[in-house]
Amino acid sequence: MSKTNYAPTRKSKVKKVLAAAKGFWGERSRRYRRAKEALKRAMAYSYRDRKKRKGNFRRLWILRINAAARARGLTYRRFINGLKKARIGLSRNILAELAATEAQAFDKLVEVAKDEVK
């Protein structure tokens, strides 16, 4: 019966976890058990927050569109409704970008939306 040596595998596993936990505070970056726990939690948060980031950006875009539309005498809700009735299918990302950088183009969209809402 041959003896199995688990040391090399174990050492590489510990090194991998500690390398990933580099920069963590205190014991979490130096002790394997603490680092493993902290890393597990960090990975869970990063997975969750990658999903949340999409909603956060959408919220930001809506805020910017709303501010730009209100400055031109229209609410966000009426603006989006007018664009849908006019069959203009621009994403909120593009609308927010237009509101920030291309004022003239956004003004024309507001006019189209106003005509459709009336």
Summary of the structure (lengths in Angstrom):
residues: 118
radius of gyration: 26.1
end to end distance: 87.6
largest distance: 87.6
contacts: 299
relative contact order: 0.09
helix: 79%
strand: 0%
